[in-house]
Amino acid sequence: MKFLAFIAAAALTISPAFADSSSPAGLWKNIDDETGKPKALIRITETNGVLTGQIEKLFRDANEEQNPKCDKCDDARKNQPIVGMTILSNLKKDGDEYAGGEILDPNNGKVYKSKLHLTDGGKKLSVRGYIGVPMLGRSQTWVRQD
């Protein structure tokens, strides 16, 4: 009986790790493609096959505003706190990637088309924001935190 309890406990401990590596859902640290420094922690959730990403924490220098607002946004997010803000929306699975959604860059307030896909066995996420076609855009690598 103790052996069965051990197996059940082990299965509960191990199975989330396998589920995480096949889905972008989870906590991610985004790395700035220009500076190479971490910028934020973003929590991606999946509901009915649609991904959404929300900023949980910003990595800011001591001399920077620690709780900035999106003063450059021109939609409902204008002057809203960046921490807690939804920056990824409407991404749906399309083959090996998630596409058809949007990503907000809170630094400039612009919303871009977006697509993403898992790399490195689910440990990294390649996130692309673009205007028009994917060739005209920027990519970032996000690193899984949980």
N, C-alpha and C positions, 0 to 999 in steps of 0.2 A: 504493500500500500504506500509506503514512504517513497518507493522508487517511482510509482505512478505520479505522485505529487511532485516529485523532482522533475520528471519529464514534462509535466504540464507547466510548471513554473519556468523551465528552460524554454519551452516553446513560446510562452508569452513574452519572454525577454528577447528572444532571437527574432521572431517574426516581424516586428516593426522595422527592423533594420533592412530586411529583404524588401518590404513594401516600399520603404523610403527610396531605395536605389532605383526603382522603376518609375517613380513619379516625381515631378518637381515639387510636390507639396512638401513643405517644411520650412526651416529657417535658413536663410542664406546671407552671407556677407558679400556685398558687392565691392568690387575692386575697380577703381577709376582707371579707365583705359588710357588716360593721358599721364597721370601721376604715378600709377601703380600702387597707390595707397587705398586702404579700406575707407569707404564712405558711409555705409549704413548697413543695418541688419534689416532684411525684408522677409516677412512671413508670407509664404505662398500657400494658399488654400485652394482646394478643388471641390466644387459643388456642382453636381449634375454634369460632370465632364468639362466644366469651365473653370479656368484658373484666374485667381485674383491675387494681387500682391500688395501688402500694406507695410509701410515703414514702421519698425518697432524702435529703432535706435539710430542716432546719427553719431558719427565719429568726427568731432570738431576740435580744432585747436582751441587752447584756453582763451585766446584773444578774440575768438569768434562768438557770435550769438549762439547760445546753447539750445534755445528753443525757437528757431526761426519760423517765420510764416512764409507762405508762398505768395510773396508780393508781386511776382511776375506772372502768376497764373491769371488766365482771363475767363475761367469758367467758375463753377460753383466752389472751387477750391481756393479762389482768390482770398488772400489774407488769412487763410486757415493754417493751423500749425502743421508743419511738415511731418513731425512724429505723429503717427496714427493715420496718415494720409494714404489713400489707395492710389498707387502709381501704376500698377499693372491691372488690366481688365480685359475680359472677354476672349482670352486665349483658349483655343480648343484644339484637341489632338488631331493632327493631320499627318499620318504616317509616323515617322520617328521624331517629329517635332510638334510643337504647339504653335499655332499661328492664328491670324485673323483678329488679333487683339490690338491693344494700344498700350503705350508706356508714356508716362509723364516724366519729364526732366524738371524737377523742382527748381533747379538753378536758373533755368531760362523761361520756365513756365510753358514750354512747348510740349505738345502731345504728338507722338510719332506712332506710325504703325509698328507692330512688334511681332517678333517670333523668337522662339527659344528652343533649345534642345539640350538634353543631358549629355555629358561627356565624362570620361575617366570613371566609368562604372557607376555613374550616378553621384559622384563626389563633387562634380563641377557642373555649372549651368552656363551655357553660352547664350547670352541675351543680345538680341539685335534690335535696334530702333532705327527706323528709316522713313524717308519721305518718298512716296511713289513706289519705287522698286527697291528690293533689298540691297542692290549694289550701292545705292546712295544712302549710306547710313554709317552707324558706329556700332561696334560690338563691345561688350564687357564680359568678363568671366566672373561668375559668382561662385563662391565656395560654400558647400553645405556645412552648416553648423550643428545640426541635430539629425 
